[in-house]
Amino acid sequence: MSNNPIIPIYTTNGDTGAFLQYPYLYNCSGEWIGFVTSKRDIYSVLGEYVGRLTDDPRIVRKRATSTLRPHLTPPPAPKRIAPPVNVPLPRMMPELIHSLFDVLMDAPELLHTVDAGDMREDMD
């Protein structure tokens, strides 16, 4: 059991979209969907770059990128968490500049569980 606090991650419209218990990122059901690095980069459970964590906190990504981020080896899979029943209301979220988008709102498929997503291994 981690002593790290569970931090709600919000969407631009103010909904709770995920939870962070450093370094693990969970969906609202408490399932593991990614991890964050010490530089605040967010990666999927498969080690693919997803975006970065802002101070708001929310997860954003550049619409166009000329450089690919390296694939990272994910940390060992954590146990499921019990997300908090009550979360603080978010601050007013500033609008994102046009070159960024909110991953949890506009591309939630980038953060999927281990047993879901386009890159999962096919079942026999």
Backbone bond lengths (Angstrom), bond angles and torsions (degrees), N, CA, C in turn:
res aa  C-N    CA-C-N  psi(-1)  N-CA   C-N-CA  omega(-1)  CA-C   N-CA-C  phi
1 M - - - 1.466 - - 1.518 108.66 -
2 S 1.308 115.88 129.79 1.452 120.81 -177.37 1.523 110.69 -82.91
3 N 1.325 114.63 144.98 1.463 119.83 174.61 1.514 111.82 -89.55
4 N 1.329 117.12 -3.65 1.455 121.01 179.13 1.523 109.93 -70.10
5 P 1.338 117.03 139.35 1.465 119.38 179.82 1.535 111.21 -68.09
6 I 1.316 116.01 155.84 1.466 121.85 174.77 1.523 107.17 -92.14
7 I 1.336 115.45 120.03 1.461 121.60 -175.48 1.526 109.41 -110.29
8 P 1.331 118.37 125.12 1.463 119.22 176.35 1.524 111.05 -70.64
9 I 1.322 115.70 139.04 1.459 122.71 174.82 1.527 105.40 -109.94
10 Y 1.319 116.00 128.29 1.459 121.05 -172.60 1.525 112.64 -102.98
11 T 1.319 115.24 162.48 1.457 121.37 170.69 1.529 107.06 -95.68
12 T 1.308 115.99 167.51 1.466 120.74 -179.22 1.528 111.85 -59.64
13 N 1.336 117.39 -31.07 1.468 118.78 179.75 1.525 112.77 -86.47
14 G 1.344 117.71 7.07 1.462 121.02 172.16 1.504 116.60 94.21
15 D 1.326 118.45 3.94 1.464 120.81 177.34 1.527 110.10 -82.91
16 T 1.321 116.29 152.98 1.455 119.95 172.44 1.520 107.11 -77.65
17 G 1.333 116.74 121.46 1.458 120.90 -176.26 1.502 114.10 -108.27
18 A 1.337 117.10 -21.22 1.456 121.34 -177.75 1.526 108.36 -166.57
19 F 1.330 115.03 175.27 1.458 121.09 176.61 1.518 108.79 -132.96
20 L 1.310 115.60 142.70 1.458 121.88 177.54 1.513 108.88 -114.55
21 Q 1.314 115.83 124.93 1.458 122.46 167.83 1.520 103.54 -125.53
22 Y 1.317 115.52 93.23 1.457 123.23 -166.82 1.518 112.17 -45.13
23 P 1.333 115.42 130.19 1.460 130.06 4.25 1.531 113.53 -96.00
24 Y 1.316 117.75 9.49 1.465 121.43 -173.05 1.520 112.82 -91.01
25 L 1.337 115.05 144.13 1.451 123.20 176.64 1.522 107.73 -113.50
26 Y 1.333 116.88 134.77 1.457 122.74 -176.39 1.524 110.54 -125.79
27 N 1.339 116.50 152.45 1.461 119.64 172.87 1.526 108.71 -79.86
28 C 1.315 116.91 -179.77 1.466 121.06 -176.50 1.519 113.47 -70.33
29 S 1.337 117.33 -9.76 1.464 121.81 175.01 1.525 111.58 -93.63
30 G 1.334 116.83 -2.83 1.457 120.92 179.17 1.515 114.45 89.36
31 E 1.350 117.09 11.18 1.466 120.84 179.74 1.528 109.69 -90.41
32 W 1.334 116.67 144.33 1.453 122.36 -178.87 1.518 110.73 -68.48
33 I 1.348 117.05 127.83 1.466 121.01 -179.88 1.529 112.91 -127.32
34 G 1.325 118.64 -5.48 1.448 119.56 179.98 1.509 111.99 172.54
35 F 1.333 114.49 -172.20 1.456 120.30 178.59 1.516 109.85 -148.33
36 V 1.322 115.09 160.68 1.471 121.57 -179.23 1.524 108.42 -118.58
37 T 1.338 115.49 142.30 1.455 120.50 177.34 1.522 109.52 -89.83
38 S 1.318 115.97 172.85 1.460 120.15 178.49 1.530 111.44 -65.87
39 K 1.347 117.53 -18.24 1.470 121.60 177.41 1.529 111.77 -94.02
40 R 1.348 116.89 10.77 1.464 124.33 176.22 1.524 114.26 73.40
41 D 1.329 116.71 17.53 1.460 120.15 173.82 1.521 108.36 -81.26
42 I 1.328 116.16 138.90 1.462 122.15 -179.43 1.528 108.68 -103.69
43 Y 1.328 115.53 133.17 1.457 122.67 177.85 1.525 109.35 -125.77
44 S 1.327 115.91 151.98 1.463 121.68 178.25 1.530 109.65 -75.92
45 V 1.326 116.09 174.05 1.469 121.12 176.92 1.521 111.53 -64.16
46 L 1.339 117.20 -16.30 1.461 121.50 178.32 1.532 111.62 -94.49
47 G 1.329 117.35 -0.35 1.457 121.27 178.62 1.510 114.66 86.65
48 E 1.336 117.44 15.86 1.462 121.75 179.71 1.521 109.83 -93.12
49 Y 1.339 116.14 138.66 1.456 120.92 179.96 1.527 110.36 -63.06
50 V 1.323 115.99 134.42 1.462 122.22 -179.22 1.526 111.38 -114.92
51 G 1.309 117.61 -43.54 1.455 121.00 -176.67 1.509 110.24 171.07
52 R 1.337 115.39 -155.65 1.462 118.79 178.14 1.526 109.77 -134.49
53 L 1.316 114.25 154.38 1.454 121.98 -179.34 1.527 108.66 -90.06
54 T 1.326 116.36 125.36 1.461 121.26 178.68 1.527 109.55 -91.61
55 D 1.317 115.84 175.84 1.465 121.01 179.03 1.525 112.68 -74.54
56 D 1.336 118.21 -11.69 1.477 122.44 -172.83 1.531 116.00 -60.36
57 P 1.266 128.68 -41.94 1.461 129.48 -7.17 1.532 111.75 -93.89
58 R 1.318 115.08 137.49 1.465 122.13 172.13 1.523 107.93 -147.97
59 I 1.314 116.21 170.38 1.461 121.58 -177.34 1.525 108.26 -109.24
60 V 1.331 115.73 120.81 1.460 120.54 -178.90 1.523 109.90 -122.72
61 R 1.328 114.28 158.64 1.457 121.29 179.27 1.520 108.44 -144.03
62 K 1.329 116.45 148.45 1.456 120.91 175.43 1.524 109.00 -71.13
63 R 1.319 116.22 140.16 1.469 120.88 178.69 1.518 111.08 -65.24
64 A 1.305 116.58 -39.67 1.466 121.03 179.42 1.516 107.59 -129.86
65 T 1.292 115.54 137.77 1.450 118.97 178.05 1.517 109.14 -137.67
66 S 1.312 115.84 138.00 1.464 119.66 -179.42 1.523 111.32 -94.65
67 T 1.320 116.88 -9.79 1.464 119.14 179.87 1.522 109.51 -121.88
68 L 1.301 115.41 138.29 1.451 120.67 176.54 1.522 109.01 -89.33
69 R 1.297 116.01 139.76 1.457 120.64 176.55 1.523 108.14 -84.07
70 P 1.319 116.37 147.79 1.467 118.55 -179.88 1.525 111.21 -67.10
71 H 1.308 115.22 150.35 1.462 121.72 173.64 1.524 106.62 -74.08
72 L 1.317 118.00 134.56 1.467 121.75 178.03 1.514 110.03 -110.27
73 T 1.304 116.35 148.64 1.456 120.62 173.60 1.522 107.38 -75.87
74 P 1.333 117.18 122.27 1.469 119.22 -179.03 1.527 111.20 -65.41
75 P 1.314 117.11 153.71 1.466 119.93 173.79 1.537 108.76 -69.89
76 P 1.327 117.43 168.38 1.468 119.11 176.94 1.532 110.71 -56.41
77 A 1.318 115.74 142.21 1.472 120.08 -178.66 1.527 110.14 -61.20
78 P 1.339 115.85 129.35 1.464 119.31 177.89 1.530 110.54 -83.96
79 K 1.323 114.14 169.34 1.457 119.31 172.45 1.520 108.67 -75.92
80 R 1.303 114.41 157.13 1.467 120.97 176.09 1.531 108.58 -61.55
81 I 1.327 116.38 148.38 1.471 120.37 176.58 1.523 109.43 -109.40
82 A 1.314 114.73 163.50 1.463 121.08 171.62 1.530 105.94 -100.44
83 P 1.342 117.26 103.33 1.467 118.93 -178.27 1.525 111.08 -60.93
84 P 1.325 116.81 150.71 1.462 119.33 178.55 1.528 111.07 -62.09
85 V 1.309 115.50 145.14 1.463 120.74 179.41 1.524 109.82 -73.20
86 N 1.316 116.37 -41.03 1.465 121.40 179.56 1.521 109.23 -113.38
87 V 1.314 115.86 134.06 1.466 120.46 176.03 1.521 108.67 -125.16
88 P 1.324 116.66 150.74 1.471 118.61 178.73 1.522 110.81 -63.38
89 L 1.308 115.84 151.77 1.458 119.86 174.44 1.522 108.33 -67.91
90 P 1.328 116.97 143.14 1.457 118.64 179.96 1.517 111.48 -74.55
91 R 1.333 114.55 159.94 1.456 119.06 171.01 1.521 107.54 -69.52
92 M 1.314 116.49 166.26 1.465 119.25 173.16 1.520 107.51 -63.55
93 M 1.311 115.58 126.20 1.455 119.93 -178.22 1.522 109.79 -86.63
94 P 1.330 116.72 126.31 1.464 117.73 175.05 1.522 109.56 -69.01
95 E 1.316 116.25 152.61 1.463 120.15 175.82 1.512 108.87 -62.94
96 L 1.311 115.76 145.38 1.459 120.05 176.65 1.524 109.99 -80.82
97 I 1.318 116.36 146.86 1.453 118.82 173.91 1.525 107.99 -66.88
98 H 1.319 116.75 157.63 1.463 121.40 -172.29 1.528 113.57 -58.75
99 S 1.329 117.63 -28.26 1.469 119.97 -176.43 1.524 113.16 -78.81
100 L 1.349 117.92 -4.60 1.467 121.85 179.68 1.521 110.75 -117.38
101 F 1.341 116.04 152.49 1.455 119.75 170.76 1.517 110.04 -134.83
102 D 1.316 115.63 157.63 1.456 124.28 -179.73 1.529 107.99 -83.83
103 V 1.322 116.77 112.75 1.466 121.46 -175.82 1.530 111.63 -62.19
104 L 1.321 117.87 -44.35 1.468 119.77 -176.56 1.524 112.66 -66.92
105 M 1.336 117.29 -25.44 1.465 120.24 178.03 1.531 112.14 -90.88
106 D 1.327 116.07 -44.48 1.463 120.43 -168.90 1.524 115.06 -101.51
107 A 1.314 118.45 -16.08 1.474 120.59 179.48 1.525 110.79 -150.55
108 P 1.346 117.64 53.55 1.469 119.42 -177.04 1.531 113.24 -62.06
109 E 1.339 116.83 -19.54 1.461 119.75 179.46 1.525 112.30 -65.35
110 L 1.333 118.02 -15.95 1.466 120.88 176.92 1.524 111.66 -69.65
111 L 1.329 116.32 -22.99 1.461 121.50 178.94 1.525 108.34 -115.82
112 H 1.304 115.78 93.71 1.467 121.06 -178.06 1.519 109.77 -122.00
113 T 1.293 116.54 167.31 1.461 121.14 178.22 1.526 109.87 -74.83
114 V 1.311 116.30 169.78 1.457 121.72 -178.24 1.529 111.55 -59.98
115 D 1.318 117.47 -35.20 1.467 120.81 -175.45 1.530 113.44 -94.31
116 A 1.326 117.47 14.95 1.466 121.37 178.81 1.520 109.01 -133.00
117 G 1.324 116.10 176.29 1.456 120.36 176.10 1.512 112.67 100.87
118 D 1.324 115.49 162.21 1.457 122.16 -176.06 1.517 113.47 -69.87
119 M 1.327 117.50 -25.50 1.462 120.53 -173.70 1.527 113.25 -95.00
120 R 1.331 118.51 4.64 1.466 119.63 -178.63 1.518 109.76 -68.20
121 E 1.306 115.73 155.84 1.453 119.45 -179.92 1.526 109.63 -72.95
122 D 1.328 115.05 143.14 1.454 119.95 179.00 1.510 110.55 -69.26
123 M 1.322 115.42 144.93 1.458 120.21 177.00 1.523 108.54 -86.92
124 D 1.295 116.62 142.68 1.476 120.60 179.00 1.497 111.65 -78.78
